[in-house]
Amino acid sequence: MRFLHTADWQIGMHAAHAGAGAETVRQQRLLTAREVIAVATREGAEFIVVAGDLFQDNGVERVLVQQTADILGSFAGPVYVIPGNHDPLVPGCVWEHPAWPAHANITILTDSAMVVRAWGDLFPCPVRAKHSSADPTAWLTPGGRDRIRVGIAHGTVQGVPVDEPDYPIARDAAERAGLDYLALGHWHSVATYPNRSGTAHMAYSGTHETSRFGERDSGNVLLVELTAPGAAPVITPIPVGGLTWESWNETIAVPGDLRRVRERIEALGEPRRRLMALQLDGIFGAAEAGELDRINQLLAARFLSWRIDATGLRPLPEDDAWIADLPIGPVRVAAAKLRELANAGTPALGIESSPGAVAAQALLTLHRLAHTRNSQ
Amino acid sequence: MILRAIEVKGWRCLANSCRLGEFSEGLNIIHAPNGAGKSTLFESLQRGLFDGHKVTGEAIEQMRSWGRTLAPSVQIEFVHRGEEYRLAKRFLADRSAELFRRENGVYVLKAEGEGADREARAILGGGAPGRGAARETHWGLAQVLWAPQGRLACSELPPGLLEGIRGALDRQATDSASGALEAQIAGLYLETFSPAGRLKKGAGAPEWMRAAAKANELRAQRPDLVAQMQQWEEASSRVQSLRAARESALTNDEALSTQLAAAQHEERRYRELIGERKQLEAEAAQHESRHREQHARSQQVLGKTKELVIAQAEIQRRREQLPPLERRASEHAETENAQGRALSVAQGRRARADELRRELQQATTFIEAQAEQGKIDALLAQIARDEAELNEARRVHKAVVAPDAAALTAIREAAQSEVEVRARFEASLVTLEIIPLREIEIDSMADGVTTGARISSGERWRVRGAGEVVIHVPGFGEIRARGLAASVEQLRDALDQAVAKRTALTAVFGTPVLIELERLHDQWKLTAAALTAAQLRLDTVLGGRLHAMWQAERHRCATAIEVAFAAHPNWRARMPDLPRLQSALNEELAASADVEALHAKSRGAQTELHSALRELDRGKEGLLNASLAVERLTQEIAELRNDGLDDRERAEALSRAALQWNAAQSAVAKTVQELARFDGDPSLRLDDLLRRRETLQAGMQAQLTEEARACERLEILGAAGPFSALARLDEQIAAFEETSARGQRDAEATRLLHETVQECRTFALANVGAPVEEHALAILRQVGGDHPVTAMHLGEHFQLEHVSPSAHSGRVHIDNLSGGEKEQIHLAVRLALALVFAREERQLVVLDDVLIATDETRFARVLRLLEALSHQLQIVVLTCHPERYDRAAGAKRFDLEKIKLA
């Protein structure tokens, strides 16, 4: 028996961090959802389990609920869904929408009670509030080993660093409850939790579509195969994500580094399906100011969304030739002062209004003006 | 500006035309003795350049040649910025100004009149004076370049000149390419900021500002969306809590229903027991009643039988007591009769004594009344007489009309006053008396009345009058006598008043004669005394009582007599015998002396009799009562035994009733015991539960309604997709913020760049004086060699205030130096400033006898310095010591005296 495990679709996601690509990012989550259904169909999954957070919030617009229900409803087999902490089972929640009963294959599991199916038993752990320090799997107890037992839960497996307990789930929850597989949701990266014998009976599928910069191992679903009760599950991650979130931190140390960064950016394929967050620090010569401009132009022209933080860049201290070439008078004196100011203290990354960063930017501006003038 | 030549005419001591030139572009020495016109020449130069040709005033008037009416005029030829000019001005008369420029070797008029004035002024940057002649501050560059006699120190420089100096210094210190780059930076800055340094707003605002504004605008919408989101979440929580409350209420309702069923069961059992208790209590009461009835009847039979025996014994006892009582009553009756008879006799005698006493009293009163009546009759007769005398005396007295003592005194005073007035009046009249020796006839006139008279010989004839009296004696003449007419009239009026007063006082008495009035007064006093005596007599007879009182007394006596006569008519014929009446009274009193004792005895007998009779009555009554009681008891006993039972059967019935009563009481006690296990009336608890359930169900209904409303609201709020709306808004805000932040970052960099450049420029300008100080110090060193001043400190306006002496670590004010040192330092500053301007154009420096306190050694160095500087500056020195400049070989010399003569 094989089924598809997915979670954290976060439909209607708030994507302010995606800048100009926010709407595309949000739409992509629906597109990728269709891809999930296609993969499930292609891989011959008997059913799909969605381990919570199908929606970003219960307050998403209702048309998204309808669209999501329609996507899930398009699967030929059963779909089992539990509410997560983003879309908990509360009055007015997305689960009260009439779209769900309209699709016979979708079951919203709202009770912590065993559901008997022909292939085995399902143990849902629905979430009823946004925050809780209670273990949602606490109700599960070991049962007979003659049927396949699959659990669905949403929470944080112990060991994941969090500020406060947030639906904590024991690391051996599957073993304790005698589950063949515990499908987990809440964290956006794929993660499996092997037991002492090395067999993983519980796993996070992660989100089907990457949701932010720096999110690792996201954009997947898990194909799970259970051959018999008690058998080790075969867990196969399948990438389905449509967008790539590039997050580069580049240190410019020697002349030419900036050029190399620019070349790498130029070499990236399908830039319209990429979001880029580029952070630059280090030192650079005034002669490379043009590379910085070029990088800016590349990002703006090609990428779905981009942002660049060059506040960590400082002028090369010994790079004073261009200043010496400046005409005698206040401008030259000012350039020297700005360079001194830009190099004073440690660059404060991300603090764009720090005096050093502003001075470096001012110096670049002056360089650009002087360079343009000389070119004329 | 370079001076070529100057020609002056009609100007103070330079009356004739005096032309100096061509001047050298280097050092020029104009020398002449004092008063020869050196300073006049200098004055004509500066007035020609800076004063308007129409200028008037005392200072201008003084320009005229002394003792002449010539109009002062000046013609200056000079080079400015490579162009040759000629300026010709005439003041005071035929005033004119003309500015020529040399073109193709010929001077061509460029401007005239005020236009020429204006352009000439502009050459050295001079300013037009408001009124009157130009002052030093209007000289422009010449204020620095030209040093008038005795004023080597620069006076306060005007702002325009200061700017000019700074500008020149700045231009010299700055590359021209820097200015272009600065302009570019300023242009970039002004794309975003206003010249005042504020961010541009409105249409001119940069794109990122508009993005920031848009972000702010969108941010303003955020609270509404957040509020909608919160409202939706609150609505959700509300529904959740309402659902929880409903479930809780349902649980409560179920629990309450269970309690209610139990309470209803209890209540029913309680009511059953209450009914049973009532029924058993009724049965017990019946048994009790029956038992009590049986018991009472038995007890009554016993009691009545005992009473009957007692009543029968009482009858017997009463019957035995009656005979002695009857005897005792009879005896007392006899005694009482005897006492009564004796008392009756004694009381009869006593009544007779009383009658006699009353008669004796009446007789005594009758006799006394008769005696009294006689006395009163006599008294009344005397009173009548006295009253008649009194009336007569009163009538006589009333008939006399005379003044009383007060009136008489007033009359006397009036009469006396009249006599006195009359005497004064008589004395005031003019009296003329004539005693003729023979009979004559005369006419006299007094008080306006003429009277004729015949007077015998020797007869005394007198005429009197007021004011004047006249006697006309025919054949003889008139004799006149005069007095004071006015006083006579006054006295006449006083006399009339005195007479009127006396007449008024005496009129009522019938005579005005005083003696008659005094007689009447005496007569009146006599009648008054008689009247008083009559009154006294009458009062004496009356004895302090009124006549009517005596009459009333007599009537009383008469009445008493009549009463006595009515009771004893025989007393009319014969007077009562008082002794006899007294004797009879005494006799009767003696006979009835023991009537009180007899009366007491009679009352004692009566008391005894009454006691005996009462005792007898009581005995009879007791007997009767006992008989009646026996009869009643006999009847009652008969009625009580009329139940068909005999005494044994009745005792058995009583025993049975007692047993039944006990059984009923036990049943009641059992029921009460069962009721006692209830904690009060369970219906109260049942009612309470019913009420609670009613309240709960009403609350549940209300909750259901509220829940339905809350669900409806939640659905409406959720349908709007508040989260999605907020997410989209946040994304838009973030996009605008990104643009805004990027732009702001660039703007901050631009601002920093601009401000840093400006700061550097300001710093350079602020230190523009430094080159001047350095130049001046260098010049001073050339003059002084090891000059004690190591630094000069120019103020903001290039005024020299302090120097740093080598022997002193601090600054010293310039005034503390010697005259020669000050002279050299001021010259150094002027020359340093002149050099600043000379970098852009060669300038004319004029020194009018300025180095007068400098020693020869230093003067020689100054001269060398001037020679050296003459390569950069045109220097014109005006001096009266040409020998001091002998060593200046390169200088061009002008002997003013010779020129004037020529």
Interface residues (C-beta under 8 A of the other chain):
Chain A: G12 M13 H14 A15 A16 H17 A18 G19 A20 A22 E23 R26 Q56 D57 N58 G59 V60 E61 R62 V63 L64 V90 P91 G92 C93 R307 L326 P327 I328 G329 P330 V331 R332 V333 A334 K337 L338 E352 S353 A357 V358 A359 Q361 A362 L363 L364 T365 L366 L369 A370 R373
Chain B: A173 T174 D175 S176 A177 S178 G179 A180 L181 E182 Q184 I185 L188 M229 W232 E233 A235 S236 S237 V239 Q240 R243 A710 C711 L714 E715 L717 G718 A719 A720 G721 P722 F723 S724 A725 L726 A727 R728 D730 E731 I733 A734 A735 E738 A741 R745 D746 E748 A749 T750 L752 L753 T756 V757 Q758 E759 C760 R761 F763 A764
